[in-house]
Amino acid sequence: MRIARIAAILVLAIAASEGKTLYDTKCAQCHGKDGVAKPPGKGSRNFSDPAFQSASSVESIAQITAEGKGKMPGYRSKLTPAQIQAVAAHVKTLGPSK
């Protein structure tokens, strides 16, 4: 049981790291590294906004990431489902500190 728990924590840590790396390379140019939209992402939601964070789940963020929305293209053909989930999980970390 303890080994399984340690393995799960390691998997989550690797996924979180991959999510940040993918976000920084694929998303930050428009959405900003801190989740505040840059000029190319004008009109995008502020990912650090508490209202966005409370209204958005990892699953809903992953769906938009996969399918695209507005000017943003979908990444379903560019990223694996696991990578999309990792990016979505990273977006949830951009919320205000608790």
N, C-alpha and C positions, 0 to 999 in steps of 0.2 A: 504494500500500500504506500509506504513512504517513498519508494523508488518511483512509483507511478506518479505520485504528486510532484516530485522533483522534476521528472521528465515533462510533465504538463507545464510546469513553470518555465522550464527552459524553452519549450516550444512557443509559449506565449511571448517570452522575451525576444526570441529570434523573429517571430512574426511582427512584433512591435518595431523592432529595428528595421526590418524589411519595409514595413508600412511607412515609416518616416523617410527612408531612403527613396522609395518610390514616389511618395508625396513631394519630396524636395525636387525630384527630377522631372516629374510629370505634371504636377499640379501647382507648385508654388509660383511659377512664372505668372499665373493669372490670379491665383487665390492667396498668394503671399505665404511665406514660411510660417507666419503667425496666424494665418487664417483670415487676415483682413485683405479684401480684394485689392489688387493692383489695377492700374488703368486698363490692361487687356481684359480683366475680369469684371469691369464696371457693371454694376447691377447684380453681382453675385451676393449671396448671403454672407454675413460676417460669421465665420465658424466659431469665433470666440464669444459670440453673443449668447448670453444665458437662455434667451428665448429660442434661438436656433438649437442649442444643445438639448434643451428639455423637449423640444418638439421632434427631434430627429433621433432615430435609432441607428445602430450600426447597419442594420438590414436596409433601412430606407436610403442611407447614404451609399451603400454598396449598389443598390438598384440604380440610382442616378449615375453613379460612376460607371456602371456597366452599360447603361442605355444612353446616357447623355441627357442634356437638358439645355434648352435655349441654344446659345452659341457653343456650348461645350459638347465636343464629340463624345460618343460612348467609347469605353475602353475594353469592351467585351472581347474584341478580336486582338487586342494588344497586350492584355494582361490575363493571367489565369484567374479562375474564381478565388483561389486562396490569396493571390496578390490583391485583388479587388477588396476582399474582406480585410486584409491587412491595412490598406490605405484608409478604408472606412473607419477601422478601429483607431487609426492615428488621428483622423479628423476629430473623433470624440475626445482626444487628449488635448485639443486646442481650446477647449472650454476654459472658463475662469477657474482659477484655483479654488479649492473648497476649504 
